[in-house]
Amino acid sequence: MAPGIDSLVSSDEDGGDSRNTAIIGGVWESDGSLAMGFFEIADTAVERWKAGRRNDLIVIPIIYNYRHGIELALKTGIREAAACLRGDGVEDLDVQADKVDQWLSSIHSLEQLQAVNWAK
């Protein structure tokens, strides 16, 4: 039998340390926080590798975790840049929050994400 979702959430036995509590959904689950999670899990796997616990089966998953972290970090930066432009009075439809979110939800290409250019 698979464990329930409540098995991911720590009890008070950990002394209230929020790092030991899984946060699923809500305002705390953003592209930025998820990016940090992907980087941390990849870093942990690399440290295990460097410590001699090598497993060739996890090399590509390590790379994909870093790659996904980069993608989510770029998306966070793009959202922040669009918000700055809106704050500066730019009314271009391309920088409107709903348009930016719609575009970002359909893009997974690092090349396309890094090539964003709203300068006209």
Secondary structure, 3 states (H helix, E strand, C coil): CCCCHHHHCCCHHHCCCHHHCCCCCCCCCCHHHHHHHHHHHHHHHHHHHHCCCCCHHHHHHHHHHHHHHHHHHHHHHHHHHHHHHHHCCCCCHHHCHHHHHHHHHHCCCHHHHHCCCCCC
